[in-house]
Each structure stands twice: as structure tokens, then as C-alpha cells.
Amino acid sequence: MMKIKLPRGIKYRVEPTQPGIVIPGSENEPIITVFGRGSKIQCKLVSCAMEQEYIVQDTYLTGSLNDDEVEMVHSWVEYLIPSLLKEAGIRHFIRFLPDSKCYYDFSSQTLYGANGYKEKKGKRDGNLENTALINGEPCKLKKSERAFIELLTRTPNAQFSMEYVEDWSGLHGAGSVASTWHEFKRHDSSIDATFDRNNGMFFYRGIPQVWVIGEETADKELTLEGIFDIVGYGDIVAAFDKIGRQLRACHVEEITPEELLVFLGVDHTLMDLSVIELDIDRFVSENYCSEAVLSGLLSRYSASLEAVWKVLRDNISENLSLSLNASTYHYETEEIPTRLADLKGYAVTTERLEKSLQRICPAIKDIIASSCVGTDYFGYCDITVKPNSVVDYIVALILACFSYCHSEKDDEKTSQIKTRYQNALTELIHKRFNYSPPGDGKDSIIEEIQRLLAEIQSETRDAGLDTSVSKVTKINDLLNLLGYNDSNSLLPPSMGREL
């Protein structure tokens, strides 16, 4: 039953937003507009849910809403935020590892797709374990188990003490936390791999929470063939074969799987097809790869991922330029070039290349926003795809495709290699695309401490207590040395006043 109502004569609407990943504070964040009686208040829904600053606009005509009514509007938004998120079609979940079937939905507080064990209902039979296979069925977590997810995943890699976890989870006593932690880690292999404890500190090292509008579309499963369909949009595509020292150009619809790999920058230094057995057709269209080849490739790439990125980037940039040259040559001669010498006199201007890259930017952004690659790798990253950055996004998608490769049945060793590769790729994508996760709110708390110190300083100065004034100044200077200035804090500057 609704306990808080909007003031008389005030209505609201949730503004329409494009489907895709929601970055808190970005332009695509859903907004609620509360209006009426000469007032207009706009609030960002996800920012509000994360306890960040959420006011976009607030305008009032003279005599519209009084202070109490304005406060009532804010209380109403904050109170109804779960239902408003649902009305806006926003899903809030976390998939602990890329390509993992297991994920946790914050709204339903349910674990889906888990492959581990859960505690059975009923009394324990002696010393026998009272557990059952989850087997992918929806699994409601206990409040104490939910606390591990909801606390530790707020800020990946942030460490939390036993005392903090006890207070948050409601568990008290090391034995209670330890036993619940053990049960929680058994729910799924991805949970066991990403939630850890070291020197008494608890932390999470998987991919971050995500907010998404709409469902991930099954028809947009990321494949190399799908990437080529976006990038190779012209009549002619071309690439330079560095081994044979030969230009390879063809009509886009006639490209072979091997030529597709070369066009996407996967040259012999990255994948020597003369020495590995690979069903190239299934590799580019289904992400299928034999277990031996998959573990070998991912193990090698993990060790030198930045170098692999550079090779792909340089090759793709060159091939896009060559394809424009070849298209011009074909348009004027009605022939397909076979040598680099054929392309002399058909140079591509910087302006034409930029326009060409601009054409593929929306499609690259769309595939990130609407497929699992967005939630797996680009959470809290900048996905503003521009001509000068689009090749890097293409490289990221290609490397993500490798992480989605599968064999008939990956063994434990291959799964471990894949996890290492996924972690390395996640770290590199975060580094390249301005990863900005939510902060832990400490800046806001320190801000409030400094505000109170300023009041104490003023009061002691008025009382003539100069020694105390000097001590307060030193304390304030020490707080400044901490350097908290996190614009993505989980607490808005005003939150400290409410603590």
C-alpha cells in the first residue's frame, strides 16, 4: 500500500529512452518528470536508486509548490524507485563472469542459471550434508547471502572488513560469517571464482553490476561474421596478405571465412592456419573451436593482450583504408585490383575515411548496447563510438568473440584459461574506454566531517579557544590529504547530513 503521495494537482511521466546499457549520469539514463501547478522536477532513476545526485532540473513558478511539497515529491520518488524502475523497463542484474549462465537479479533477489549447490529445506540428517544441486533452476538467496552480492559488487576490488560484512549482513561472529560464506560460494563456479577473502578482508573481482533497458536480443549473439557484416559494408573489401605479399580483394558477398579473418585483422602472427586445425566456417559463424586450439589461443593471447590489440588495430585500420581504395578502383575500372600497385592514384582522403568510419559507428554502438558483450565487458564504460575510436571498439568486439568461443565440452583446464583471458580482457577494455564504477561514498562522509569541523572551528574561535581552533585546522588539513573527490560516489553530498 502506498504510504507517500504526490501533492495535489501534481502528475508524473517516465520519459521514453532507447534500449541498451544504462550508464548512471549519462544521456541515456531514464528520467521521471514530475509536473503540475507551475512546477517541473526531473529526476534520474538509476542515479536515485544508487543514492547518487539525481536531480536533472527543478523549476518552480511563484506560488507553485512550497518547501514541504517539494520535499514530498522527492520522498515519493525515492520511496517508489523500485516500481518506477520497473515501469521504465530497467533490469538491474550482475553476471559474475563474461559468458556465464549464472546471474543475480537485484529486483527479484534471485540467482538464475547456477550450476552449484544450495541448502535443502528441513532438518540436517546427522553429519550428512543437507544440500541439493541447483541445476540452473531459479534460486532464492537468504538475506545474509544477498548481502555478499549487494555489498561486495558495489565496487569491484574494494575490500571490506569482517566487522563491516557482519553489520551489513546481520551475521555476527566469525563462525556465522564463515559458514554462510562457504555455502554462498558453492552456489556457482562463477561465484567461487570472483568472490574472495584474503587476510580477513572480503572482496569481489568480477564484472560490475549493470542496468539495462530491454532484454538482450538472442539474434544479436556476437560472432566474427556478425562483426564483418557491420564493418565490411561496401561493395569491395580488401586486405594485404603479409605472408604472400599480395593484395587480396573481392566482392563483399564472395568473401571466404579465411579472408574474413584476415580482413578483421587476424593475420598469421595471431592465428597461423597452416599449423592449427580449425573449422574456420564454424569459428566465424558459431564461435566454435576445438578444445586444444581454444586453450592454446586464449593462453597465448592472455599473456600479451595489449600487443594483440595493437596488431588487430593496425591491421583493421589498414584494411578499411585499402577497401576504400579498392572500391574506388572498382568503380572506375569495373575490375577488382590484384596488386597494391593497382591502387596507386586512388588514395583515400582523410575526410572520406572519416565519413566511412562514421557510417559504422551507430551499428557498433548498437551491438554493444543490445548484446551480452555490453553487460559482460562494457559496464560503466564509455560507449560513445566516434570515427577516431571506432576501430578500438571493433578490436574489443573481436577479442570478446574469442572469449565466447566454445568446444564440444570445455574441460576444467580450458575453463580456467578462458576465465583468465576474460579477466585480462575486462581489465584492458576498462582501461581503454574510461571505466568509471560507482565510488564507495567515503568522499561524502568526509565532506560532512569537514562541514561539522568548520562549525566547531567557528564556535571555538568565538569562544576564544585559539588552541582548539588550531587543532581543528590540522584535522581538516589531514582530511584534505586523503584526496577524496569521487564524482561517482554512491552517496550524494547531501547524504552526510542525513546520516
C-alpha positions in Angstrom: 0.0 0.0 0.0 1.4 3.4 -1.0 2.3 5.4 2.1 3.5 8.6 0.3 1.5 10.5 -2.3 2.3 13.3 -4.7 1.0 16.8 -3.7 -2.5 17.8 -5.0 -2.5 18.6 -8.8 0.9 17.0 -9.4 1.4 14.3 -12.1 4.4 12.3 -13.4 5.6 10.6 -16.5 8.6 8.4 -17.2 10.4 9.7 -20.3 11.0 7.2 -23.2 14.6 6.0 -23.5 16.4 3.9 -26.1 17.1 0.3 -25.2 20.6 -0.7 -24.0 23.0 -0.4 -21.2 22.4 2.5 -18.8 25.4 4.4 -17.5 24.4 6.3 -14.4 24.7 10.0 -15.1 24.8 9.6 -18.9 22.4 10.9 -21.5 20.6 7.5 -21.9 19.6 7.3 -18.2 15.8 7.1 -17.8 14.2 10.2 -16.3 11.0 10.8 -14.5 9.3 14.2 -14.9 7.1 15.3 -12.1 5.0 18.3 -13.1 1.9 20.5 -12.4 0.9 23.7 -10.7 3.7 25.6 -12.5 6.4 23.3 -11.3 8.7 20.8 -13.1 11.1 18.4 -11.4 13.2 15.9 -13.4 15.0 13.0 -11.7 17.4 10.4 -13.0 16.0 7.0 -11.9 19.2 4.9 -11.8 21.2 7.6 -10.0 18.4 7.8 -7.5 18.5 4.1 -6.9 22.2 4.2 -6.4 21.9 7.1 -4.0 23.8 9.4 -6.3 22.8 13.0 -7.1 19.7 12.5 -9.2 18.1 16.0 -9.9 18.3 17.0 -13.5 16.0 20.0 -13.4 13.8 21.7 -10.9 11.8 24.8 -11.8 9.0 26.5 -9.9 6.8 29.4 -10.7 6.0 31.8 -7.9 3.4 30.3 -5.6 3.6 26.8 -7.2 5.0 24.4 -4.6 6.1 25.2 -1.1 9.1 23.6 0.6 7.2 20.8 2.2 5.5 19.9 -1.1 8.9 19.8 -2.9 10.2 17.6 -0.1 7.1 15.4 -0.5 7.9 15.0 -4.3 11.5 13.8 -3.5 10.3 11.4 -0.8 7.7 10.0 -3.2 10.4 9.4 -6.0 12.8 7.7 -3.5 10.1 5.6 -1.9 8.7 4.4 -5.2 12.0 3.9 -7.0 11.6 0.1 -7.4 8.3 0.4 -9.1 9.4 3.3 -11.2 12.5 1.3 -12.4 10.1 -1.5 -13.4 7.8 1.0 -15.2 10.8 2.3 -17.2 11.7 -1.3 -18.2 15.0 -1.2 -16.4 16.6 -4.5 -15.4 19.3 -4.5 -12.6 21.5 -7.6 -12.5 25.0 -8.9 -12.4 26.6 -11.7 -14.4 29.8 -12.5 -12.4 31.9 -13.7 -15.4 31.6 -13.0 -19.1 29.7 -15.7 -20.9 28.5 -17.2 -17.6 25.0 -18.6 -17.5 24.7 -17.6 -13.8 23.5 -14.1 -12.9 21.8 -12.4 -10.0 18.7 -10.3 -10.4 18.5 -7.5 -7.8 14.8 -6.9 -8.3 13.7 -10.4 -7.7 16.6 -11.2 -5.4 17.1 -14.4 -7.2 20.0 -16.3 -8.6 19.5 -17.7 -12.1 21.4 -20.4 -14.1 23.6 -21.5 -11.2 25.4 -24.9 -11.5 26.4 -25.5 -7.9 24.6 -26.5 -4.6 22.1 -25.0 -2.3 21.0 -25.9 1.2 17.9 -28.1 1.3 14.9 -27.2 3.5 14.3 -29.3 6.5 16.5 -30.7 9.3 20.0 -31.9 8.7 20.4 -35.7 8.9 23.2 -36.2 11.3 26.6 -35.3 9.8 25.3 -35.6 6.2 25.4 -32.5 4.0 21.9 -31.2 3.6 22.5 -29.9 0.0 20.9 -30.3 -3.4 22.0 -29.4 -6.9 20.6 -26.1 -8.2 20.9 -27.3 -11.8 20.1 -24.0 -13.3 16.8 -23.5 -11.5 15.9 -20.1 -10.0 17.4 -19.9 -6.5 16.1 -17.5 -3.9 19.0 -16.4 -1.7 19.0 -15.9 2.0 19.2 -12.3 3.3 22.8 -12.9 4.5 23.8 -14.4 1.1 22.2 -11.5 -0.8 24.3 -9.1 1.4 27.5 -10.6 0.0 26.4 -9.7 -3.6 24.8 -6.4 -2.8 27.7 -5.1 -0.7 30.8 -6.6 -2.4 29.7 -6.0 -6.0 29.0 -2.3 -5.5 32.7 -1.5 -6.1 34.6 -4.4 -7.7 38.0 -5.0 -6.0 37.1 -2.8 -3.0 37.9 -4.6 0.3 35.5 -4.9 3.3 36.4 -6.0 6.8 34.7 -8.8 8.8 33.1 -6.2 11.0 31.6 -4.3 8.0 30.3 -7.5 6.5 28.8 -8.5 9.8 27.0 -5.2 10.2 25.7 -5.2 6.6 24.6 -8.9 6.5 23.2 -9.1 10.0 25.6 -12.1 10.7 27.6 -11.9 13.9 30.5 -14.0 14.9 33.3 -15.2 12.6 31.8 -18.7 12.5 28.5 -17.4 11.3 30.0 -15.3 8.5 32.4 -18.1 7.5 29.8 -20.8 7.3 27.4 -18.6 5.3 30.3 -17.5 3.0 31.1 -21.2 2.4 27.5 -22.0 1.4 27.3 -18.9 -0.7 30.5 -19.7 -2.7 29.1 -23.2 -3.6 26.1 -21.8 -5.5 28.0 -21.5 -8.8 31.5 -21.8 -10.2 31.5 -18.1 -11.3 30.7 -17.0 -7.8 33.5 -19.2 -6.4 35.9 -17.6 -8.9 35.0 -14.0 -8.3 34.2 -13.6 -4.6 37.3 -13.9 -2.4 38.7 -13.4 1.1 42.3 -12.6 2.0 43.8 -11.5 5.3 40.3 -11.2 6.8 39.1 -8.8 4.0 36.2 -9.7 1.7 36.2 -8.5 -2.0 34.7 -9.2 -5.4 36.8 -9.2 -8.6 34.3 -10.0 -11.3 32.4 -7.7 -13.8 30.3 -4.9 -12.3 26.6 -4.6 -11.8 24.6 -3.4 -14.9 21.4 -1.5 -15.5 19.8 -2.4 -18.8 16.7 -1.2 -20.6 15.0 -4.1 -22.5 16.1 -7.7 -23.0 19.3 -8.9 -24.6 18.3 -9.9 -28.1 19.2 -13.5 -28.9 19.5 -12.7 -32.6 22.5 -10.4 -31.8 24.8 -13.1 -30.5 28.3 -11.7 -31.1 30.2 -13.5 -33.8 33.1 -12.6 -36.1 30.7 -13.0 -39.1 28.3 -10.5 -37.4 31.1 -8.0 -36.9 32.2 -8.3 -40.5 28.6 -7.7 -41.7 28.9 -4.3 -40.0 32.4 -3.4 -40.9 32.6 -4.7 -44.4 29.6 -2.7 -45.7 30.9 -1.6 -49.1 31.0 -3.4 -52.5 34.6 -4.4 -52.3 36.7 -5.5 -49.3 40.5 -5.7 -49.4 43.4 -6.8 -47.1 47.1 -7.2 -47.6 48.4 -10.7 -47.2 51.8 -10.1 -45.4 53.0 -13.7 -46.0 52.3 -13.9 -49.7 53.0 -10.1 -50.1 49.8 -9.9 -52.1 46.6 -7.8 -52.1 43.5 -9.9 -51.5 40.3 -8.1 -52.7 36.9 -9.4 -53.6 33.2 -8.6 -53.7 31.9 -8.4 -50.1 29.4 -11.2 -50.7 32.1 -13.5 -52.1 34.5 -13.3 -49.1 35.7 -16.7 -47.7 35.9 -17.4 -44.0 39.7 -17.3 -44.2 39.6 -13.9 -46.0 37.1 -12.6 -43.4 39.5 -13.4 -40.6 42.3 -11.6 -42.4 40.1 -8.6 -43.1 39.3 -8.4 -39.4 43.0 -8.2 -38.6 43.6 -11.8 -37.6 46.8 -12.3 -39.5 49.3 -15.2 -39.4 51.0 -13.7 -36.3 47.8 -14.1 -34.3 46.5 -17.3 -35.9 48.6 -19.4 -38.2 46.1 -21.5 -40.1 48.9 -23.6 -41.6 49.8 -25.2 -38.3 46.4 -25.4 -36.4 43.4 -27.5 -37.2 40.4 -25.1 -37.3 36.9 -25.3 -38.8 37.1 -21.7 -40.0 33.5 -21.7 -41.2 32.1 -22.6 -37.7 34.7 -20.5 -36.0 33.5 -17.2 -37.6 29.8 -18.1 -37.7 29.2 -20.1 -34.5 32.2 -19.2 -32.2 33.1 -22.9 -32.3 36.6 -24.1 -31.8 38.2 -27.3 -30.7 39.3 -27.5 -27.1 43.0 -27.8 -27.9 43.0 -24.9 -30.2 40.9 -22.7 -27.9 43.0 -23.2 -24.9 46.2 -22.6 -26.9 45.0 -19.4 -28.4 43.5 -17.9 -25.3 46.5 -18.8 -23.2 48.8 -17.1 -25.7 46.6 -14.0 -26.1 46.2 -13.6 -22.3 49.9 -13.2 -21.9 50.2 -10.4 -24.4 46.8 -8.9 -24.9 47.9 -5.3 -25.4 50.2 -6.5 -28.2 47.4 -8.5 -29.8 45.1 -5.4 -29.5 47.8 -3.3 -31.4 48.2 -5.9 -34.2 44.4 -6.0 -34.7 44.0 -2.3 -34.6 46.8 -1.6 -37.1 45.6 -4.3 -39.5 41.9 -3.3 -39.4 42.8 0.4 -40.0 44.9 -0.6 -43.0 42.3 -2.9 -44.4 39.5 -0.3 -44.1 41.6 2.2 -46.0 42.6 -0.4 -48.6 38.9 -1.4 -49.1 38.0 2.2 -49.9 40.9 2.4 -52.4 39.8 -0.9 -53.9 36.1 0.3 -54.1 37.2 3.4 -56.0 39.4 1.4 -58.3 36.5 -1.0 -59.0 34.0 1.9 -59.6 36.3 3.5 -62.2 37.6 0.4 -63.9 34.9 -2.3 -63.2 37.7 -4.6 -62.2 39.0 -5.9 -58.9 42.5 -4.9 -58.0 45.1 -7.7 -57.5 48.2 -5.7 -56.7 49.0 -2.8 -54.4 50.3 -1.1 -57.5 46.8 -1.1 -58.9 45.7 1.3 -56.1 48.2 4.0 -56.9 46.3 7.1 -57.8 43.3 6.0 -55.8 44.3 7.4 -52.4 41.6 8.0 -49.8 41.2 11.4 -48.3 41.1 11.9 -44.6 37.6 13.3 -44.9 36.3 10.3 -46.9 37.8 7.9 -44.4 36.2 9.7 -41.5 32.8 9.6 -43.2 33.2 5.9 -43.9 34.0 5.2 -40.3 31.1 7.4 -39.1 28.7 5.2 -41.0 29.6 2.1 -38.9 29.6 3.9 -35.5 25.9 3.6 -34.8 25.9 -0.2 -35.6 28.9 -0.8 -33.4 27.3 1.1 -30.5 24.1 -0.8 -31.0 25.7 -4.2 -30.9 27.4 -3.2 -27.6 24.2 -1.9 -26.1 21.9 -4.7 -27.1 24.0 -7.9 -26.8 25.7 -9.7 -23.9 29.1 -8.1 -24.8 27.8 -4.8 -23.3 26.9 -6.3 -20.0 29.9 -8.7 -19.9 32.6 -6.2 -20.7 31.4 -2.6 -21.1 29.5 -1.9 -17.8 30.3 1.6 -16.6 32.5 2.2 -19.7 32.1 5.0 -22.2 30.3 3.7 -25.3 30.4 6.9 -27.2 31.6 5.5 -30.5 33.3 8.0 -32.8 35.3 7.8 -36.0 38.6 8.2 -34.2 37.7 5.4 -31.7 35.6 3.0 -33.7 38.5 0.8 -34.6 39.3 0.2 -31.0 35.7 -0.8 -30.3 35.9 -3.2 -33.2 39.0 -4.7 -31.7 37.3 -5.1 -28.4 34.4 -6.9 -30.0 36.7 -9.3 -31.9 38.6 -10.1 -28.7 35.3 -10.6 -26.9 34.3 -13.1 -29.7 37.3 -15.2 -28.8 36.1 -15.3 -25.2 32.7 -16.6 -26.3 34.3 -19.5 -28.3 33.3 -22.9 -27.1 34.2 -26.6 -27.9 32.0 -29.7 -27.6 32.7 -29.6 -23.9 35.3 -27.4 -22.2 37.3 -29.2 -19.5 38.3 -27.6 -16.2 41.7 -26.5 -17.5 40.1 -24.8 -20.6 37.6 -23.1 -18.4 40.3 -21.7 -16.2 42.2 -20.5 -19.2 39.1 -18.8 -20.5 38.4 -17.2 -17.2 42.0 -15.7 -17.1 41.5 -14.4 -20.6 38.2 -12.9 -19.8 39.6 -11.2 -16.7 42.5 -9.8 -18.7 40.2 -8.6 -21.5 37.8 -7.0 -19.0 40.8 -5.1 -17.4 42.0 -3.9 -20.8 38.6 -2.8 -22.0 38.1 -0.9 -18.8 41.5 0.8 -19.3 40.7 1.8 -22.9 37.1 3.0 -22.5 37.1 5.2 -19.4 35.7 2.7 -16.9 34.1 4.7 -14.1 32.4 2.5 -11.5 30.5 3.9 -8.6 32.5 5.1 -5.6 32.1 3.9 -2.1 30.7 7.2 -0.7 33.7 8.0 1.5 34.1 11.4 -0.1 30.6 12.4 1.0 31.2 11.3 4.6 34.5 13.2 4.7 32.7 16.2 3.3 30.2 16.1 6.1 33.0 15.7 8.7 34.7 18.8 7.2 31.4 20.7 7.4 31.0 19.9 11.1 34.6 20.8 11.7 34.0 24.2 10.2 31.1 24.7 12.6 33.2 23.6 15.5 36.1 25.9 14.4 33.7 28.9 14.2 32.3 28.1 17.6 35.7 27.7 19.3 37.0 30.9 17.7 34.1 32.8 19.0 34.7 31.3 22.4 38.4 32.4 22.3 39.8 28.9 22.3 42.6 29.5 19.8 44.4 26.3 20.7 41.3 24.3 19.7 40.9 26.2 16.5 44.5 25.3 15.5 43.8 21.6 16.2 40.6 21.6 14.1 42.6 23.2 11.3 45.2 20.5 11.4 42.5 17.8 11.4 40.9 19.4 8.3 44.2 19.5 6.6 44.7 15.8 7.2 41.3 15.1 5.7 42.2 17.1 2.6 45.3 14.9 2.2 43.1 11.9 1.7 42.1 13.5 -1.6 38.5 12.2 -1.8 36.9 13.7 -4.9 34.8 10.9 -6.4 32.0 12.3 -8.6 30.6 8.8 -8.9 30.2 8.4 -5.2 27.3 6.2 -4.0 26.3 9.0 -1.6 25.4 12.5 -2.8 27.0 15.4 -1.0 23.8 15.9 1.0 23.7 12.3 2.2 26.1 13.0 5.1 23.6 15.4 6.6 21.1 12.5 6.7 23.4 10.0 8.4 
